[in-house]
Amino acid sequence: MLFSTLTSFLLSALAFNVVGGTVIVPQAPPSDHIFHTSSDVPTGRNVTIAGVNTYVNTPPEGTFDPTRAVVILMDIFGFGSTDNFLLTDTWAKAGFATYMPDYFLGDPFPQDGSITNDAWHLNHTEAITTPPLLAVLDALRVQGVQQIGVSGYCFGGLYATRLTQNNTVAVATMAHPSSLAIPDDYILVKANSTVPVQINSGEFDTGFTPALAEQTDEVMVGYVPGYNHTAWAGVGHGFAVSANASDPVAVAAKEGSFEVMSSWISAHFV
């Protein structure tokens, strides 16, 4: 896997399991990963898994462990956003068999303003979106995947949290999660889960705000399976999925958060 000097600095943060583990990361040079823009072309493929359209990308045959997989829990733009495909490709480039299931079943949030956010969410409740996601996870296990890590972004952070609460996955990481009930959701995690959890937040996020991040940290003090919260300076909601390539702060946060997230999953696969 590729690791940058930024990763070497950040890995020290991953050892923390207390509130003091929260790290504010300033502007830093881009990592060794090639920064993707929406003009790039995805390199994976669409396959049907358990009846669910799933974007799949894997490293070259013989260079990865097929018994381990990373499942991308995408934001509300889903298969309607090239950024989500390119993000999945980046995970594969880092050495993971990577799957992004379309738990919106062909109905991502449109970017043309044709529906409101609230109206779209009514048609994509947990009762609707969870079954196709679980169907893909179950099918991967049938195919021989023994350990599943999840990486949730925005809307997907809710599902990373749910799968953590239910001990459905081996390890979880997320960036700028949304739709969480804080602190209740993490009180439940701490009470019931054995899944290591890593969260990335942005200084200006209006969803997982700094105040909500602090409440989460307070709950997760002493969480035995492992907990890290890395806070990124100068960025807001969505920074880990898309960034202005001409903004070095945004690029550093996007690439640096990927390095932290991929390192966390790699470190907790056994």
ZITAHU-V992630 format. One line per field, one symbol per residue. phi: phi as a letter, one per 40 degrees, with the letter a starting at -180 (. if undefined). burial: + if it has 9 or more other ideal C-beta (glycine too) atoms within 8 Angstrom, else -. Layout:
BEGIN
phi->???
burial->???
END
This chain:
BEGIN
phi->.cbbcccdccdcccccbbdcccbcbcdacdccccccbcccbcbcacbbbfgbcbcbabcddgbacccbabbcbccccfccbcdcccccdccccchbcbbbccccfgbccccbgcacdccccccbcdccccdcccccccccccchccbbbbbbbfdcccccccccdcfcbcabaabfcbgcbbcdccccdccbcbccbbbbbbdbcccccdccccccdcccdgccchaabbbbcgbbcgccbbacccbccccccccccccccccccdcbcb
burial->---+-++--++-++-++---+++-+----++-+-++-+---+-+----++-++++++++----+---++++++++++++-+-++++++++++++++++++++++---+++---------+---+----++-++++++++++---+-+++++++++++++++++++-++++++++++++-+-++-++++++--+-+++++++++-+-++-+-++++++++++-+-+++++++++++++++++-+-----++++++++++++++++++-++-
END
